[in-house]
Amino acid sequence: MTPIKIPEETVSRLWNGVARLELRQTELSLEESVGLTPADWKIVGMDLGGGECDHGLRVMAVHRSDIPQGDSALDKLAETNGGSIPVTEFLIHDVKPYDFLVSITKTFGLHLRVDEFATLPLRVVTHADSPLGWVDEG
């Protein structure tokens, strides 16, 4: 994926993590939902992001004519291209990226940790609701 450039002065406020998404089975394919022709393109990556004023959606897709036939096709494609998969990055216009995410999602998880604690395991010892709810001390 395209690395996100972070201004130096924000380093103390960075969070890091992982996301997992299971696509919803819908009438439209993922490609169709962003205006691509599924017979021509295979989406292999998505980036959602932005700043305080605007967020955007970009998808990375491989043209199907570039994908070799047979098993492990994307592995073979990467092998013949210096270890990476050559993609076209499409900026998707006229879509709210988080509405789009909800529309394609069957299940979704986003797990973030403050960078300074990213390598330390967290152990939940109490559960509570916010604002001011129940507290389970055990």
N, C-alpha and C positions, 0 to 999 in steps of 0.2 A: 504494500500500500504506500501511497505517497506520504513521506514523513511530514508531520505538521511542524512548522517553524514557530517556536514559542519565544517571545521577547525575553531577554535576559532578566528584566526586572520582575517578571511573573514567576520565576523559578520557585520561590518560597510558597506559592499558592497552587502548585501543580498536584493533580491527582492522576493516578495511573491505574490501569486495570484491564479487564477482559470483558467482552460481550459475546453472548451466544444467542442465536436466533434460529427458530424452526419456522420455515415458511408455511403460511396458510395455503391450503389447497383451494384455489379459486378458478373461475372460468378463464381469467387472463393469466398468462405466464408472467414471470418476473420481467422478462424482456418486454412483453407487450405493455405492462403497466407503466413503463417509462418511455414508451414510444419506439422501441426497437423491434425489428422483425426477427422472431425466434429462429427462422430458417437461416438467417444470416449471422446472428450474434449469440454468444453465450456469455452471460454476466458471471464474472468470477470474483468480483469484489465491489464493495460499496464504502463510501466515505460520507458521513454526515458530520457537519461541524460548522463552526463559524465563530463570531465574536458577540459582543454585547448588542449589536444592532441588527445583525443578519446572520442567518444560517442557510446552508446550502446542501444539496445532494449531488454527489458525483458517483457514477458507476463505472467500473472498469470491465471491459468486455473484450473477448477474443472473437475475431471473425471466424466463423465455422470453417471456411475454406483453408484456414491456417492450422486447423487441428488435425493431426495425423489419425488415421483409422486404427482401430484395435484397442486392446487393453492398455491402461496407463497412458492414455493419449496426452494428457496435460504434462505428465512427467517427461514424456518423449519430446514434447514441444519445448519445455524448459531446457532439456539436455542439449537440444540443437540450437539454443539461443543463449549460450553462456550461463545457464543455470537459472534464468528467469523467464517468465512467460510474457511475451510481448502483447500489450493490450492497448486498446484505445480508451482514453478516459473521456466520458461524456458528462458534461455539466447538464443537469436536468432542470429545465426552466419551468416556471409556473406551477411549482409544487411546494407545499410546506413539508420539509423533510421529516418532521416527527409525525405528522398526519400520515405521510406515506409509510413510515415505519410501522405504525399501528395497523394500517390497512393490509400489510403483507404478513403480519405476525400471527403465528399460532401460539408459540411460547417465546419468551424473551427474558434474558437475564443480563444485567449490567452490574458488574462488581468493581467498585473503585476503592482505592485506599490513598490517603495522603502519601505523597512520595517519600517523606522522611520515615514512614512506617511500613513502606511497601514490602520490605523483606522480612518483617516480623509477623508471626502468626497472631491473629486476634482470637480471643476466647470470650464469648458472651457469657457474662456472669449474672446479669440482671436484664429483665424485659420491662419496658415501660411504653406508654403511649404519650404522644405529644400533641397538643399542649396538655400538661398536667393530667396524667391518667393513672391507671393502676401501676403498681410496681410489684414485681415478683422478686423477692430477695434471694430466692433459692435456686 
